[in-house]
Amino acid sequence: MYIDEIRDYGLSLPHTTERQPYGPDCLVLEIGGKQFCLLDLTGKWQFFNLKVDPEYSLLLQERYMSVRPGFHMNKKHWVSVDYTGDVPDQLQRELIVHAYEQTAKGLTKKLRAELGLGDIDLRER
């Protein structure tokens, strides 16, 4: 997958917004004002960052050469995933949903209720 596909898929998730808080070269996808995906728009970096469960992060890094600790991010909670490599596109989509869910779970109960998220599970997407 590439930037436009990742952006479009991320924005298809309920209540996802995009911002560029780090300048015009970095696109951030958010839910409830919390970041779950970062994309470099310069073309300099051939990967994107996703928020993940720490245990899942380790599993992904063991299994895929194209997954490593998040570049310029908290290495425990973020991974960098190459656009091309050994991570299939379907798994990349699943990882985007996982990142979204991980982030949404961290929102306040009140905000989740306001967004109509309740108990989130989008794995069917």
N, CA, C and O atoms as a Tinker XYZ file with bonds, in Angstrom:
   500  protein
     1  N      0.846000   -1.182000    0.000000    73     2
     2  CA     0.000000    0.000000    0.000000    64     1     3
     3  C      0.891000    1.244000    0.000000    63     2     4     5
     4  O      2.038000    1.209000    0.445000    81     3
     5  N      0.339000    2.324000   -0.504000    73     3     6
     6  CA     1.079000    3.579000   -0.543000    64     5     7
     7  C      0.290000    4.668000    0.180000    63     6     8     9
     8  O     -0.829000    4.436000    0.636000    81     7
     9  N      0.872000    5.836000    0.277000    73     7    10
    10  CA     0.324000    6.930000    1.064000    64     9    11
    11  C     -1.155000    7.173000    0.775000    63    10    12    13
    12  O     -1.958000    7.237000    1.707000    81    11
    13  N     -1.528000    7.309000   -0.492000    73    11    14
    14  CA    -2.920000    7.627000   -0.812000    64    13    15
    15  C     -3.872000    6.516000   -0.388000    63    14    16    17
    16  O     -4.975000    6.797000    0.082000    81    15
    17  N     -3.463000    5.259000   -0.546000    73    15    18
    18  CA    -4.298000    4.128000   -0.139000    64    17    19
    19  C     -4.449000    4.085000    1.385000    63    18    20    21
    20  O     -5.541000    3.854000    1.905000    81    19
    21  N     -3.355000    4.307000    2.079000    73    19    22
    22  CA    -3.375000    4.290000    3.548000    64    21    23
    23  C     -4.236000    5.435000    4.067000    63    22    24    25
    24  O     -5.054000    5.251000    4.968000    81    23
    25  N     -4.045000    6.608000    3.494000    73    23    26
    26  CA    -4.837000    7.776000    3.893000    64    25    27
    27  C     -6.326000    7.516000    3.665000    63    26    28    29
    28  O     -7.139000    7.718000    4.566000    81    27
    29  N     -6.676000    7.070000    2.470000    73    27    30
    30  CA    -8.083000    6.817000    2.151000    64    29    31
    31  C     -8.683000    5.753000    3.059000    63    30    32    33
    32  O     -9.806000    5.906000    3.540000    81    31
    33  N     -7.942000    4.681000    3.295000    73    31    34
    34  CA    -8.461000    3.622000    4.160000    64    33    35
    35  C     -8.626000    4.131000    5.589000    63    34    36    37
    36  O     -9.651000    3.880000    6.222000    81    35
    37  N     -7.625000    4.844000    6.099000    73    35    38
    38  CA    -7.721000    5.390000    7.451000    64    37    39
    39  C     -8.896000    6.345000    7.602000    63    38    40    41
    40  O     -9.603000    6.321000    8.609000    81    39
    41  N     -9.097000    7.183000    6.594000    73    39    42
    42  CA   -10.206000    8.146000    6.653000    64    41    43
    43  C    -11.566000    7.476000    6.505000    63    42    44    45
    44  O    -12.587000    8.083000    6.827000    81    43
    45  N    -11.598000    6.241000    6.025000    73    43    46
    46  CA   -12.869000    5.526000    5.913000    64    45    47
    47  C    -13.354000    5.014000    7.264000    63    46    48    49
    48  O    -14.517000    4.632000    7.397000    81    47
    49  N    -12.485000    5.001000    8.258000    73    47    50
    50  CA   -12.876000    4.553000    9.595000    64    49    51
    51  C    -13.685000    5.658000   10.277000    63    50    52    53
    52  O    -13.387000    6.839000   10.100000    81    51
    53  N    -14.701000    5.285000   11.053000    73    51    54
    54  CA   -15.600000    6.279000   11.653000    64    53    55
    55  C    -14.870000    7.350000   12.475000    63    54    56    57
    56  O    -14.013000    7.048000   13.305000    81    55
    57  N    -15.232000    8.582000   12.220000    73    55    58
    58  CA   -14.756000    9.747000   12.986000    64    57    59
    59  C    -13.261000   10.021000   12.861000    63    58    60    61
    60  O    -12.698000   10.742000   13.685000    81    59
    61  N    -12.614000    9.462000   11.852000    73    59    62
    62  CA   -11.197000    9.742000   11.639000    64    61    63
    63  C    -11.045000   11.117000   11.005000    63    62    64    65
    64  O    -11.779000   11.487000   10.089000    81    63
    65  N    -10.088000   11.853000   11.511000    73    63    66
    66  CA    -9.763000   13.165000   10.950000    64    65    67
    67  C     -8.280000   13.172000   10.588000    63    66    68    69
    68  O     -7.510000   12.320000   11.035000    81    67
    69  N     -7.899000   14.148000    9.772000    73    67    70
    70  CA    -6.493000   14.289000    9.426000    64    69    71
    71  C     -6.040000   15.701000    9.751000    63    70    72    73
    72  O     -6.802000   16.662000    9.641000    81    71
    73  N     -4.779000   15.805000   10.157000    73    71    74
    74  CA    -4.166000   17.100000   10.454000    64    73    75
    75  C     -2.706000   17.038000   10.046000    63    74    76    77
    76  O     -2.170000   15.979000    9.717000    81    75
    77  N     -2.080000   18.205000   10.077000    73    75    78
    78  CA    -0.641000   18.294000    9.829000    64    77    79
    79  C      0.004000   19.120000   10.940000    63    78    80    81
    80  O      0.531000   20.203000   10.687000    81    79
    81  N     -0.039000   18.604000   12.170000    73    79    82
    82  CA     0.484000   19.366000   13.306000    64    81    83
    83  C      2.001000   19.526000   13.308000    63    82    84    85
    84  O      2.534000   20.393000   14.001000    81    83
    85  N      2.691000   18.699000   12.542000    73    83    86
    86  CA     4.156000   18.747000   12.507000    64    85    87
    87  C      4.678000   19.450000   11.255000    63    86    88    89
    88  O      5.869000   19.393000   10.948000    81    87
    89  N      3.776000   20.109000   10.544000    73    87    90
    90  CA     4.171000   20.825000    9.337000    64    89    91
    91  C      3.593000   20.158000    8.100000    63    90    92    93
    92  O      2.936000   19.122000    8.196000    81    91
    93  N      3.838000   20.752000    6.941000    73    91    94
    94  CA     3.218000   20.282000    5.702000    64    93    95
    95  C      3.747000   18.938000    5.195000    63    94    96    97
    96  O      3.173000   18.363000    4.271000    81    95
    97  N      4.823000   18.434000    5.780000    73    95    98
    98  CA     5.431000   17.192000    5.300000    64    97    99
    99  C      4.958000   15.936000    6.021000    63    98   100   101
   100  O      5.358000   14.829000    5.661000    81    99
   101  N      4.109000   16.096000    7.036000    73    99   102
   102  CA     3.672000   14.944000    7.823000    64   101   103
   103  C      2.155000   14.986000    7.998000    63   102   104   105
   104  O      1.603000   15.952000    8.526000    81   103
   105  N      1.496000   13.926000    7.548000    73   103   106
   106  CA     0.050000   13.810000    7.690000    64   105   107
   107  C     -0.253000   12.884000    8.855000    63   106   108   109
   108  O      0.316000   11.797000    8.960000    81   107
   109  N     -1.151000   13.320000    9.729000    73   107   110
   110  CA    -1.519000   12.539000   10.908000    64   109   111
   111  C     -2.996000   12.179000   10.829000    63   110   112   113
   112  O     -3.841000   13.043000   10.595000    81   111
   113  N     -3.303000   10.896000   11.025000    73   111   114
   114  CA    -4.680000   10.449000   11.129000    64   113   115
   115  C     -5.007000   10.286000   12.605000    63   114   116   117
   116  O     -4.216000    9.740000   13.374000    81   115
   117  N     -6.190000   10.769000   12.992000    73   115   118
   118  CA    -6.562000   10.802000   14.413000    64   117   119
   119  C     -7.997000   10.332000   14.612000    63   118   120   121
   120  O     -8.823000   10.379000   13.701000    81   119
   121  N     -8.263000    9.882000   15.821000    73   119   122
   122  CA    -9.615000    9.616000   16.297000    64   121   123
   123  C     -9.749000   10.320000   17.641000    63   122   124   125
   124  O     -8.957000   10.085000   18.554000    81   123
   125  N    -10.748000   11.178000   17.760000    73   123   126
   126  CA   -10.953000   11.904000   19.010000    64   125   127
   127  C     -9.777000   12.778000   19.399000    63   126   128   129
   128  O     -9.536000   13.000000   20.585000    81   127
   129  N     -9.040000   13.280000   18.414000    73   127   130
   130  CA    -7.895000   14.139000   18.690000    64   129   131
   131  C     -6.628000   13.390000   19.077000    63   130   132   133
   132  O     -5.629000   14.017000   19.429000    81   131
   133  N     -6.646000   12.055000   19.019000    73   131   134
   134  CA    -5.481000   11.229000   19.357000    64   133   135
   135  C     -4.942000   10.563000   18.092000    63   134   136   137
   136  O     -5.705000   10.038000   17.282000    81   135
   137  N     -3.647000   10.592000   17.937000    73   135   138
   138  CA    -2.990000   10.085000   16.725000    64   137   139
   139  C     -2.929000    8.562000   16.701000    63   138   140   141
   140  O     -2.674000    7.917000   17.719000    81   139
   141  N     -3.172000    7.996000   15.505000    73   139   142
   142  CA    -2.978000    6.560000   15.346000    64   141   143
   143  C     -2.149000    6.190000   14.116000    63   142   144   145
   144  O     -1.707000    5.047000   13.997000    81   143
   145  N     -1.932000    7.136000   13.200000    73   143   146
   146  CA    -1.144000    6.848000   11.997000    64   145   147
   147  C     -0.445000    8.125000   11.535000    63   146   148   149
   148  O     -1.063000    9.187000   11.476000    81   147
   149  N      0.835000    8.021000   11.210000    73   147   150
   150  CA     1.598000    9.151000   10.690000    64   149   151
   151  C      2.211000    8.777000    9.355000    63   150   152   153
   152  O      2.777000    7.696000    9.195000    81   151
   153  N      2.089000    9.694000    8.389000    73   151   154
   154  CA     2.595000    9.479000    7.041000    64   153   155
   155  C      3.501000   10.633000    6.640000    63   154   156   157
   156  O      3.137000   11.799000    6.794000    81   155
   157  N      4.680000   10.308000    6.127000    73   155   158
   158  CA     5.592000   11.318000    5.595000    64   157   159
   159  C      5.174000   11.636000    4.168000    63   158   160   161
   160  O      5.032000   10.725000    3.352000    81   159
   161  N      4.976000   12.905000    3.854000    73   159   162
   162  CA     4.510000   13.305000    2.536000    64   161   163
   163  C      5.634000   13.718000    1.588000    63   162   164   165
   164  O      5.370000   14.039000    0.429000    81   163
   165  N      6.869000   13.716000    2.051000    73   163   166
   166  CA     7.986000   14.146000    1.210000    64   165   167
   167  C      8.462000   13.055000    0.258000    63   166   168   169
   168  O      9.107000   13.340000   -0.751000    81   167
   169  N      8.142000   11.809000    0.584000    73   167   170
   170  CA     8.658000   10.690000   -0.207000    64   169   171
   171  C     10.034000   10.249000    0.252000    63   170   172   173
   172  O     10.597000    9.298000   -0.289000    81   171
   173  N     10.581000   10.938000    1.250000    73   171   174
   174  CA    11.911000   10.608000    1.771000    64   173   175
   175  C     11.899000    9.264000    2.498000    63   174   176   177
   176  O     12.833000    8.474000    2.366000    81   175
   177  N     10.849000    9.011000    3.259000    73   175   178
   178  CA    10.750000    7.787000    4.048000    64   177   179
   179  C      9.784000    6.830000    3.362000    63   178   180   181
   180  O      8.715000    7.243000    2.913000    81   179
   181  N     10.145000    5.589000    3.280000    73   179   182
   182  CA     9.328000    4.577000    2.602000    64   181   183
   183  C      8.544000    3.724000    3.595000    63   182   184   185
   184  O      8.409000    2.513000    3.417000    81   183
   185  N      8.031000    4.366000    4.638000    73   183   186
   186  CA     7.268000    3.661000    5.662000    64   185   187
   187  C      6.279000    4.623000    6.299000    63   186   188   189
   188  O      6.346000    5.835000    6.091000    81   187
   189  N      5.363000    4.065000    7.079000    73   187   190
   190  CA     4.434000    4.867000    7.868000    64   189   191
   191  C      4.434000    4.323000    9.289000    63   190   192   193
   192  O      4.816000    3.176000    9.521000    81   191
   193  N      4.006000    5.145000   10.237000    73   191   194
   194  CA     3.991000    4.768000   11.647000    64   193   195
   195  C      2.570000    4.483000   12.105000    63   194   196   197
   196  O      1.629000    5.184000   11.734000    81   195
   197  N      2.428000    3.429000   12.927000    73   195   198
   198  CA     1.133000    3.048000   13.491000    64   197   199
   199  C      1.252000    2.763000   14.974000    63   198   200   201
   200  O      2.261000    2.237000   15.444000    81   199
   201  N      0.213000    3.117000   15.699000    73   199   202
   202  CA     0.149000    2.791000   17.119000    64   201   203
   203  C     -0.312000    1.346000   17.250000    63   202   204   205
   204  O     -1.284000    0.941000   16.613000    81   203
   205  N      0.388000    0.563000   18.080000    73   203   206
   206  CA     0.030000   -0.845000   18.252000    64   205   207
   207  C      0.157000   -1.267000   19.711000    63   206   208   209
   208  O      0.833000   -0.621000   20.512000    81   207
   209  N     -0.504000   -2.355000   20.025000    73   207   210
   210  CA    -0.356000   -2.976000   21.332000    64   209   211
   211  C      1.102000   -3.431000   21.469000    63   210   212   213
   212  O      1.644000   -4.018000   20.533000    81   211
   213  N      1.745000   -3.176000   22.607000    73   211   214
   214  CA     3.164000   -3.516000   22.757000    64   213   215
   215  C      3.502000   -4.988000   22.482000    63   214   216   217
   216  O      4.525000   -5.275000   21.861000    81   215
   217  N      2.667000   -5.911000   22.931000    73   215   218
   218  CA     2.949000   -7.330000   22.687000    64   217   219
   219  C      2.802000   -7.676000   21.209000    63   218   220   221
   220  O      3.579000   -8.456000   20.659000    81   219
   221  N      1.802000   -7.089000   20.584000    73   219   222
   222  CA     1.592000   -7.304000   19.150000    64   221   223
   223  C      2.763000   -6.722000   18.361000    63   222   224   225
   224  O      3.183000   -7.292000   17.354000    81   223
   225  N      3.279000   -5.607000   18.813000    73   223   226
   226  CA     4.435000   -4.977000   18.174000    64   225   227
   227  C      5.610000   -5.945000   18.103000    63   226   228   229
   228  O      6.244000   -6.085000   17.057000    81   227
   229  N      5.892000   -6.602000   19.202000    73   227   230
   230  CA     7.010000   -7.552000   19.244000    64   229   231
   231  C      6.774000   -8.727000   18.298000    63   230   232   233
   232  O      7.686000   -9.163000   17.596000    81   231
   233  N      5.569000   -9.223000   18.286000    73   231   234
   234  CA     5.218000  -10.328000   17.401000    64   233   235
   235  C      5.397000   -9.933000   15.930000    63   234   236   237
   236  O      5.959000  -10.690000   15.138000    81   235
   237  N      4.915000   -8.748000   15.581000    73   235   238
   238  CA     5.043000   -8.264000   14.205000    64   237   239
   239  C      6.509000   -8.102000   13.803000    63   238   240   241
   240  O      6.902000   -8.458000   12.692000    81   239
   241  N      7.313000   -7.560000   14.725000    73   239   242
   242  CA     8.727000   -7.338000   14.428000    64   241   243
   243  C      9.483000   -8.652000   14.259000    63   242   244   245
   244  O     10.432000   -8.726000   13.478000    81   243
   245  N      9.068000   -9.688000   14.988000    73   243   246
   246  CA     9.690000  -11.003000   14.843000    64   245   247
   247  C      9.339000  -11.642000   13.501000    63   246   248   249
   248  O     10.169000  -12.306000   12.880000    81   247
   249  N      8.110000  -11.435000   13.069000    73   247   250
   250  CA     7.609000  -12.115000   11.869000    64   249   251
   251  C      7.940000  -11.401000   10.562000    63   250   252   253
   252  O      8.163000  -12.055000    9.544000    81   251
   253  N      7.977000  -10.061000   10.575000    73   251   254
   254  CA     8.126000   -9.301000    9.336000    64   253   255
   255  C      9.368000   -8.414000    9.363000    63   254   256   257
   256  O      9.592000   -7.663000   10.313000    81   255
   257  N     10.156000   -8.514000    8.319000    73   255   258
   258  CA    11.345000   -7.669000    8.189000    64   257   259
   259  C     10.953000   -6.204000    7.981000    63   258   260   261
   260  O     11.724000   -5.300000    8.304000    81   259
   261  N      9.763000   -5.975000    7.445000    73   259   262
   262  CA     9.305000   -4.621000    7.099000    64   261   263
   263  C      8.627000   -3.908000    8.260000    63   262   264   265
   264  O      8.054000   -2.834000    8.078000    81   263
   265  N      8.686000   -4.492000    9.447000    73   263   266
   266  CA     8.110000   -3.860000   10.651000    64   265   267
   267  C      9.224000   -3.700000   11.666000    63   266   268   269
   268  O      9.959000   -4.645000   11.951000    81   267
   269  N      9.345000   -2.497000   12.209000    73   267   270
   270  CA    10.375000   -2.213000   13.213000    64   269   271
   271  C      9.837000   -1.169000   14.192000    63   270   272   273
   272  O      8.780000   -0.586000   13.949000    81   271
   273  N     10.544000   -0.926000   15.289000    73   271   274
   274  CA    10.073000    0.086000   16.245000    64   273   275
   275  C      9.817000    1.424000   15.544000    63   274   276   277
   276  O     10.534000    1.790000   14.612000    81   275
   277  N      8.811000    2.135000   15.990000    73   275   278
   278  CA     8.384000    3.376000   15.351000    64   277   279
   279  C      9.468000    4.436000   15.283000    63   278   280   281
   280  O     10.044000    4.816000   16.302000    81   279
   281  N      9.739000    4.906000   14.091000    73   279   282
   282  CA    10.729000    5.951000   13.860000    64   281   283
   283  C     10.257000    7.259000   14.492000    63   282   284   285
   284  O      9.155000    7.726000   14.205000    81   283
   285  N     11.074000    7.841000   15.339000    73   283   286
   286  CA    10.770000    9.092000   16.049000    64   285   287
   287  C      9.524000    8.995000   16.938000    63   286   288   289
   288  O      8.885000   10.006000   17.228000    81   287
   289  N      9.183000    7.778000   17.366000    73   287   290
   290  CA     7.996000    7.573000   18.185000    64   289   291
   291  C      8.378000    6.741000   19.408000    63   290   292   293
   292  O      9.506000    6.260000   19.518000    81   291
   293  N      7.418000    6.576000   20.328000    73   291   294
   294  CA     7.609000    5.698000   21.466000    64   293   295
   295  C      7.764000    4.277000   20.928000    63   294   296   297
   296  O      6.823000    3.729000   20.353000    81   295
   297  N      8.919000    3.686000   21.108000    73   295   298
   298  CA     9.238000    2.385000   20.515000    64   297   299
   299  C      8.383000    1.251000   21.053000    63   298   300   301
   300  O      8.258000    0.210000   20.408000    81   299
   301  N      7.797000    1.438000   22.218000    73   299   302
   302  CA     6.955000    0.395000   22.814000    64   301   303
   303  C      5.560000    0.371000   22.187000    63   302   304   305
   304  O      4.965000   -0.696000   22.030000    81   303
   305  N      5.045000    1.537000   21.834000    73   303   306
   306  CA     3.655000    1.640000   21.389000    64   305   307
   307  C      3.480000    1.931000   19.905000    63   306   308   309
   308  O      2.349000    1.989000   19.421000    81   307
   309  N      4.561000    2.112000   19.181000    73   307   310
   310  CA     4.476000    2.464000   17.760000    64   309   311
   311  C      5.410000    1.591000   16.945000    63   310   312   313
   312  O      6.482000    1.202000   17.409000    81   311
   313  N      4.987000    1.286000   15.716000    73   311   314
   314  CA     5.847000    0.588000   14.764000    64   313   315
   315  C      5.894000    1.372000   13.464000    63   314   316   317
   316  O      4.976000    2.125000   13.137000    81   315
   317  N      6.972000    1.183000   12.738000    73   315   318
   318  CA     7.092000    1.679000   11.375000    64   317   319
   319  C      6.897000    0.489000   10.456000    63   318   320   321
   320  O      7.469000   -0.578000   10.676000    81   319
   321  N      6.081000    0.676000    9.417000    73   319   322
   322  CA     5.768000   -0.387000    8.462000    64   321   323
   323  C      6.134000    0.113000    7.066000    63   322   324   325
   324  O      5.672000    1.173000    6.642000    81   323
   325  N      6.961000   -0.648000    6.358000    73   323   326
   326  CA     7.329000   -0.264000    4.997000    64   325   327
   327  C      6.111000   -0.335000    4.081000    63   326   328   329
   328  O      5.273000   -1.227000    4.209000    81   327
   329  N      6.027000    0.625000    3.151000    73   327   330
   330  CA     4.932000    0.612000    2.174000    64   329   331
   331  C      4.963000   -0.674000    1.351000    63   330   332   333
   332  O      3.925000   -1.285000    1.098000    81   331
   333  N      6.148000   -1.069000    0.945000    73   331   334
   334  CA     6.305000   -2.322000    0.211000    64   333   335
   335  C      7.253000   -3.192000    1.019000    63   334   336   337
   336  O      8.067000   -2.682000    1.789000    81   335
   337  N      7.153000   -4.456000    0.852000    73   335   338
   338  CA     7.986000   -5.368000    1.623000    64   337   339
   339  C      7.218000   -6.639000    1.890000    63   338   340   341
   340  O      6.401000   -7.060000    1.071000    81   339
   341  N      7.472000   -7.252000    3.027000    73   339   342
   342  CA     6.870000   -8.550000    3.298000    64   341   343
   343  C      5.562000   -8.481000    4.088000    63   342   344   345
   344  O      5.049000   -9.519000    4.504000    81   343
   345  N      5.019000   -7.300000    4.301000    73   343   346
   346  CA     3.727000   -7.172000    4.987000    64   345   347
   347  C      2.636000   -7.038000    3.922000    63   346   348   349
   348  O      2.566000   -6.015000    3.240000    81   347
   349  N      1.781000   -8.060000    3.770000    73   347   350
   350  CA     0.734000   -8.006000    2.746000    64   349   351
   351  C     -0.207000   -6.812000    2.949000    63   350   352   353
   352  O     -0.414000   -6.351000    4.071000    81   351
   353  N     -0.769000   -6.326000    1.840000    73   351   354
   354  CA    -1.679000   -5.179000    1.901000    64   353   355
   355  C     -2.835000   -5.425000    2.860000    63   354   356   357
   356  O     -3.224000   -4.525000    3.604000    81   355
   357  N     -3.390000   -6.643000    2.849000    73   355   358
   358  CA    -4.518000   -6.935000    3.747000    64   357   359
   359  C     -4.092000   -6.795000    5.206000    63   358   360   361
   360  O     -4.849000   -6.269000    6.022000    81   359
   361  N     -2.901000   -7.253000    5.539000    73   359   362
   362  CA    -2.423000   -7.104000    6.914000    64   361   363
   363  C     -2.173000   -5.630000    7.227000    63   362   364   365
   364  O     -2.420000   -5.196000    8.352000    81   363
   365  N     -1.693000   -4.859000    6.265000    73   363   366
   366  CA    -1.514000   -3.428000    6.502000    64   365   367
   367  C     -2.856000   -2.782000    6.844000    63   366   368   369
   368  O     -2.927000   -1.939000    7.739000    81   367
   369  N     -3.927000   -3.173000    6.133000    73   367   370
   370  CA    -5.252000   -2.643000    6.459000    64   369   371
   371  C     -5.665000   -3.058000    7.868000    63   370   372   373
   372  O     -6.206000   -2.253000    8.626000    81   371
   373  N     -5.408000   -4.313000    8.213000    73   371   374
   374  CA    -5.733000   -4.798000    9.559000    64   373   375
   375  C     -4.942000   -4.025000   10.618000    63   374   376   377
   376  O     -5.467000   -3.734000   11.692000    81   375
   377  N     -3.699000   -3.696000   10.323000    73   375   378
   378  CA    -2.884000   -2.933000   11.267000    64   377   379
   379  C     -3.411000   -1.509000   11.435000    63   378   380   381
   380  O     -3.354000   -0.951000   12.531000    81   379
   381  N     -3.921000   -0.925000   10.362000    73   379   382
   382  CA    -4.516000    0.413000   10.458000    64   381   383
   383  C     -5.742000    0.360000   11.368000    63   382   384   385
   384  O     -5.928000    1.235000   12.213000    81   383
   385  N     -6.576000   -0.665000   11.196000    73   383   386
   386  CA    -7.752000   -0.831000   12.067000    64   385   387
   387  C     -7.303000   -1.066000   13.501000    63   386   388   389
   388  O     -7.877000   -0.501000   14.432000    81   387
   389  N     -6.283000   -1.895000   13.685000    73   387   390
   390  CA    -5.757000   -2.148000   15.033000    64   389   391
   391  C     -5.289000   -0.848000   15.680000    63   390   392   393
   392  O     -5.595000   -0.582000   16.843000    81   391
   393  N     -4.551000   -0.046000   14.929000    73   391   394
   394  CA    -4.052000    1.235000   15.462000    64   393   395
   395  C     -5.217000    2.146000   15.847000    63   394   396   397
   396  O     -5.193000    2.786000   16.898000    81   395
   397  N     -6.218000    2.197000   15.003000    73   395   398
   398  CA    -7.425000    2.987000   15.265000    64   397   399
   399  C     -8.100000    2.509000   16.556000    63   398   400   401
   400  O     -8.437000    3.312000   17.427000    81   399
   401  N     -8.290000    1.192000   16.664000    73   399   402
   402  CA    -8.942000    0.628000   17.847000    64   401   403
   403  C     -8.130000    0.868000   19.113000    63   402   404   405
   404  O     -8.683000    1.217000   20.157000    81   403
   405  N     -6.804000    0.678000   19.016000    73   403   406
   406  CA    -5.940000    0.916000   20.179000    64   405   407
   407  C     -6.082000    2.355000   20.663000    63   406   408   409
   408  O     -6.151000    2.615000   21.864000    81   407
   409  N     -6.124000    3.269000   19.728000    73   407   410
   410  CA    -6.219000    4.680000   20.067000    64   409   411
   411  C     -7.599000    5.003000   20.617000    63   410   412   413
   412  O     -7.718000    5.719000   21.611000    81   411
   413  N     -8.640000    4.484000   19.983000    73   411   414
   414  CA   -10.008000    4.744000   20.435000    64   413   415
   415  C    -10.242000    4.196000   21.840000    63   414   416   417
   416  O    -10.966000    4.803000   22.630000    81   415
   417  N     -9.634000    3.054000   22.155000    73   415   418
   418  CA    -9.774000    2.475000   23.500000    64   417   419
   419  C     -9.208000    3.404000   24.567000    63   418   420   421
   420  O     -9.656000    3.378000   25.714000    81   419
   421  N     -8.240000    4.212000   24.202000    73   419   422
   422  CA    -7.615000    5.132000   25.145000    64   421   423
   423  C     -8.375000    6.431000   25.334000    63   422   424   425
   424  O     -8.025000    7.237000   26.197000    81   423
   425  N     -9.416000    6.642000   24.532000    73   423   426
   426  CA   -10.232000    7.850000   24.698000    64   425   427
   427  C    -11.070000    7.718000   25.954000    63   426   428   429
   428  O    -11.320000    6.613000   26.435000    81   427
   429  N    -11.498000    8.844000   26.476000    73   427   430
   430  CA   -12.357000    8.797000   27.653000    64   429   431
   431  C    -13.676000    8.111000   27.301000    63   430   432   433
   432  O    -14.110000    8.126000   26.149000    81   431
   433  N    -14.291000    7.523000   28.292000    73   431   434
   434  CA   -15.569000    6.854000   28.100000    64   433   435
   435  C    -16.598000    7.833000   27.548000    63   434   436   437
   436  O    -17.407000    7.485000   26.689000    81   435
   437  N    -16.555000    9.053000   28.051000    73   435   438
   438  CA   -17.484000   10.089000   27.603000    64   437   439
   439  C    -17.297000   10.389000   26.115000    63   438   440   441
   440  O    -18.272000   10.472000   25.368000    81   439
   441  N    -16.038000   10.552000   25.683000    73   439   442
   442  CA   -15.771000   10.863000   24.287000    64   441   443
   443  C    -16.142000    9.685000   23.387000    63   442   444   445
   444  O    -16.701000    9.885000   22.309000    81   443
   445  N    -15.834000    8.455000   23.822000    73   443   446
   446  CA   -16.229000    7.281000   23.036000    64   445   447
   447  C    -17.745000    7.247000   22.864000    63   446   448   449
   448  O    -18.246000    6.937000   21.783000    81   447
   449  N    -18.467000    7.565000   23.931000    73   447   450
   450  CA   -19.934000    7.591000   23.861000    64   449   451
   451  C    -20.412000    8.687000   22.915000    63   450   452   453
   452  O    -21.327000    8.467000   22.121000    81   451
   453  N    -19.795000    9.869000   22.996000    73   451   454
   454  CA   -20.177000   10.972000   22.106000    64   453   455
   455  C    -19.949000   10.610000   20.636000    63   454   456   457
   456  O    -20.719000   11.008000   19.761000    81   455
   457  N    -18.888000    9.854000   20.381000    73   455   458
   458  CA   -18.575000    9.445000   19.013000    64   457   459
   459  C    -19.354000    8.191000   18.590000    63   458   460   461
   460  O    -19.293000    7.768000   17.435000    81   459
   461  N    -20.085000    7.609000   19.545000    73   459   462
   462  CA   -20.857000    6.412000   19.246000    64   461   463
   463  C    -19.994000    5.180000   19.048000    63   462   464   465
   464  O    -20.359000    4.275000   18.296000    81   463
   465  N    -18.852000    5.141000   19.719000    73   463   466
   466  CA   -17.922000    4.038000   19.528000    64   465   467
   467  C    -18.161000    2.882000   20.477000    63   466   468   469
   468  O    -17.981000    1.729000   20.084000    81   467
   469  N    -18.557000    3.145000   21.708000    73   467   470
   470  CA   -18.803000    2.071000   22.653000    64   469   471
   471  C    -17.681000    1.063000   22.666000    63   470   472   473
   472  O    -16.509000    1.420000   22.788000    81   471
   473  N    -18.050000   -0.208000   22.540000    73   471   474
   474  CA   -17.048000   -1.276000   22.440000    64   473   475
   475  C    -16.663000   -1.417000   20.977000    63   474   476   477
   476  O    -17.451000   -1.906000   20.167000    81   475
   477  N    -15.477000   -0.998000   20.646000    73   475   478
   478  CA   -15.023000   -0.957000   19.263000    64   477   479
   479  C    -14.531000   -2.328000   18.804000    63   478   480   481
   480  O    -13.794000   -3.000000   19.526000    81   479
   481  N    -14.929000   -2.732000   17.631000    73   479   482
   482  CA   -14.358000   -3.900000   16.985000    64   481   483
   483  C    -14.644000   -3.794000   15.490000    63   482   484   485
   484  O    -15.756000   -4.069000   15.040000    81   483
   485  N    -13.636000   -3.397000   14.731000    73   483   486
   486  CA   -13.800000   -3.191000   13.298000    64   485   487
   487  C    -13.109000   -4.270000   12.474000    63   486   488   489
   488  O    -12.891000   -4.077000   11.278000    81   487
   489  N    -12.767000   -5.381000   13.073000    73   487   490
   490  CA   -11.995000   -6.404000   12.356000    64   489   491
   491  C    -12.714000   -6.966000   11.144000    63   490   492   493
   492  O    -12.074000   -7.578000   10.289000    81   491
   493  N    -14.004000   -6.780000   11.044000    73   491   494
   494  CA   -14.766000   -7.277000    9.907000    64   493   495
   495  C    -14.491000   -6.463000    8.646000    63   494   496   497
   496  O    -14.811000   -6.926000    7.551000    81   495
   497  N    -13.907000   -5.262000    8.759000    73   495   498
   498  CA   -13.715000   -4.360000    7.613000    64   497   499
   499  C    -12.898000   -4.979000    6.530000    63   498   500
   500  O    -12.652000   -4.344000    5.504000    81   499
